[in-house]
Structures are given as structure tokens and as C-alpha cells.
Amino acid sequence: LTAEARMDHVLLEAETARPVFALALNKVDLVHPKHELLPITVELHEMLAEAALQSRAFSEAAGGSAAAEGSPTTMGGGSLSDLKERVRELAAQTPVFYISAMKNDGLEELRHFLESRSTPGEWHFGEGEVTDMSDEEWVEECIREKIFQYVHKEVPYSAVQENRRWARNPLDNRLKIEQDLLVPTRSHKKMVIGPAGRTLRLIQSEAESNIRGHMGEDVDLKLWVREAER
């Protein structure tokens, strides 16, 4: 087949196939007025169109040759700009779901869409298994999330976490987790600790509560903040 014929074949399959992706916009309850969602949706559709143009399938259909924007080269009976417009039309048919996870709005429709596009297969994870992260990795991410929640500016990005202890107390079998939060400067250390230690206590208390829920057992979490050695 010629490059033009291959391109027509790819476009025909795309136009007749069921959509293989969808656009889900979360936290729409925070957008007022609602019509402001329209330009966001259009912009994301444009991004999908650009991604489709650069995909492997389209590259192979064009015979592996790249044409510059505005080139007179024809693909599938039209210029590259014509092709771009056709792909945008396909992207515009992508299902859009406006959801609010916190308020449980729009989730049922999204779930039905995902179920309708699912195919039978073996389970990669066991029932009730929600992550492939180890407990140590999950705990580290949980603590980092709380740092981002209570400490702003550049501090969360510069903080490095180091596990100091992960062991069970032989007396009560409670899991003891101790972690150092390494920051580059003394001012960063003060920000993480907070006035009279309140910020660090909030981070530690809320992370400990989340870890207990995740692990399904009593956990004692202790955090220290110190300057990283230079």
C-alpha cells in the first residue's frame, strides 16, 4: 500500500472503532460558572488531536516520513492541515465526563463507560489489593502528602525522607515507624516544625491515622526534622 492508502486505512479504522480513551474532568464542583469548563474541554481535545497525529500508527501510515507543518505533501487525499482537522474531528467525539469525586457526581456514568470498554482477562492483583506499592513506599508517600498539605512554597520539593526505624515493639507488637525529614536550610526546618511544633505534630498525627487505616493495625509514627549534611 502507498503511504496515502495506509493513512486512509488508519483514519477509517479510527472513525469506525469505539473510542479507546475518554476525557474525565474532576473537581468540576469548584468551577463557577460552569460554562468556563467548555474552553478547558476544547483545549484538552486539541491536545488529544496533537497526540494522535504524532502517534506511532499515524507515523507508520505515513510511511515513516515526517512532513512539516503547512507542507504541501498530501496524505490520504489532503494536506497535513486537512489531516489535522480530520483528527480533531475524531478527538471531538471522545466521551467527556464531568465529575466531582468528593460529591460522587458523574462517577456512575464513568464507571459504566469503563465497564463497557473492559475485556475479560486474568486479574493482575488480588481482591482488595489497591496498589502494588510496598508498605514502606506507601507510608513514605502518605507522609509526603501531609508535608505538601501543611508546608507550602518550595519546602516539600526539597525535603528528603529517610527511614530510621521500621520494627515491632516486642512488648505490645505495635509497629514503630520513625523517619527523618531532611531539609536543606535552617529556615526550612523551622517551617516544617512550625510554631511550637504545631505543623510537625499535624503532619505526624494525620499521617499516623492514615497509616493505621491502611495497615489495619495500631501504628506509632515519629518524625524528626533535621538539616541535610552538606
Secondary structure, 3 states (H helix, E strand, C coil): CCHHHHHHHHHHHHHHCCCCCCEEECCHHHCCCHHHHHHHHHHHHHHHHHHHHCCHHHHHHCCCCCCCCCCCCEECCEEHHHHHHHHHHHHHCCCEEECECCCCECHHHHHHHHHHHCCCCCCCCCCCCCCCCCHHHHHHHHHHHHHHHHCCCCHHHHCEEEEEEEEECCCCCCEEEEEEEEECCHHHHHHHHCHHHHHHHHHHHHHHHHHHHHHCCCEEEEEEEEECCC
